[in-house]
């Protein structure tokens, strides 16, 4: 860790944290690799580290200068600020700028530059932000989608992380000793630019850049983002507790729904937390009681000694939940929202986030960084996908509540970012804001009169997206006010946005064309390709963007020989391109890309064989993503999730604003990493593929 | 800590170090893992097939819960 006043303050804060009585964390089982540190050990280690830091700081300062670990005198700037506004769509940004609604972005464009920013194939956040970080194409960084597949069994897996076995046992006579533990590691390969900068003395503060979980150690600070799990180990499981048994019976799919038990005037429930390592139950749980005060118009929530007043349809602050495990407790945080208070009571509980103050998982590097941020700025959400789109899709939240939750997340991130920016006097400060992406996903139907998804009747929701752009513009204005002479500022998005009206089930199409065969007697297939007859299937679709050839020698159940695979790819691509929607004859698929021609690098053959580039209005169907074969190829998208960006990347670029003039044409997100290095006079490694932009 | 180790010749070490650098790997281990994994997958793909159990399917589905792009 760099020796700075911040680090000294960090250690000091952590020492103070440990000076207050804390419960020890417990190792709670394999797979997720929840961390285990006794509080006593950490207290002593922190004291020692603080002492070493303070005592040896002058020598370390001198050593760094001798080794040349300082910003080069040839650097063209001392500080670069990067603000990511995920999914900001150029056509909307340009229109709103012309209408005078985005004065700060307009000013930035006039004083510096603006261009549309090329994005990755496919135009998905994990892919694009991985390219942003590393300056290489997906074939070299290994992230092609949110999902990948286990080739042994053709099942989907999260693409950005993998579990690694680490637990060991050795015996000394009759006594068995366990040491080490299973853990999770990031599967994004190559190197982020901030790691390279760190080796050359440029310190970076990196907040919430997607595909940074688990965090990698480097000469800087990083807070993990997309795909950081909740305490259950999922990507965000909300809970809905209710006294209304009818509501439970009517729920459509998914979600954790449970009845509240009446005990006198109290309603009782328990929130699920981490997996139970003892196996006695599936999850550890944290009990709570809810006491409705109907005349006063609120309910009192009690859990673990805390008492919180809940008003209908207002989110609580973060509430700390404690999940008992033997004599220890695992902490998590959640927000509560009373959705109904009256004859029936319904309570929404957000996914239980890893506590940033006492993280049970590594969510930052250094490990103390998340605690330091929490001490300075208050508790904040740590889940990778904070905004509960699943809860909204399942009607646990309505549009207004989803919006409130999104902006609460956005506000805490802004606070963290500006605090950190004030402390980043030189080096790099990067922060990605997700509200722009989530709001467009969930509210696009208000922009599109042809969208089949219903709109709520609440007045004003039709302006939600426009208002979001205005808020992002105000954020940019506040950032611009903090830019010093000589600083470089970039504001960018990883892709644009479009409507998602109709879903295309690629597996159903493959079945109809004879490339995918179901087991005897099946006309539709269960999730995860479970009903597929692999001995007769030549191609399948899994994930958001691609198709795989069932290749012998690659897939465990492959049947297509290598020589035949290329011809088969061409055949499928030719048939799919121009696929027409029977509803109105519109062309749903603009282009089908052969990944062998698009990707290069060590991991290029991990990519789907074919990547589908949809036309605006279309996307892979919900069921197709998980390998379900439906009856029909095309279906209406009636979910609240009504905007998307799985469109052909040529049609869905992002935006790039800068306070410097761009010196290169047709900027692409792959150019950002080499640009960052070049600004600090750090040699751009030969494996990076982009060009320098300023 | 205490990970399994494999020894290679100096010539091979030099070769893979250079290859890892050209490929843009974050470290040598990444390159070696990738090369070995790829070859192991190819060999194992010729082995016996197996179906997923219901519990394994449920575990995979649980991990992806909450990912907004999925139903």
Interface residues (C-beta under 8 A of the other chain):
Chain A: X134 X136 X140 X146 X147 X151 X152 X153 X155 X156 X157 X158 X168 X180 X189 X190 X191 X195 X229 X230 X232 X233 X234 X235 X236 X237 X238 X253 X254 X351 X385 X387 X388 X389 X390 X393 X438 X441 X527 X528 X530 X534 X544 X552 X553 X554 X555 X556 X557 X558 X601 X602 X603 X605 X622 X623 X625 X626 X641 X685 X686 X687 X688
Chain B: X1 X2 X21 X22 X23 X24 X25 X26 X30 X31 X34 X38 X41 X42 X44 X45 X46 X47 X49 X50 X51 X52 X56 X57 X60 X61 X62 X63 X64 X65 X66 X67 X68 X69 X70 X71
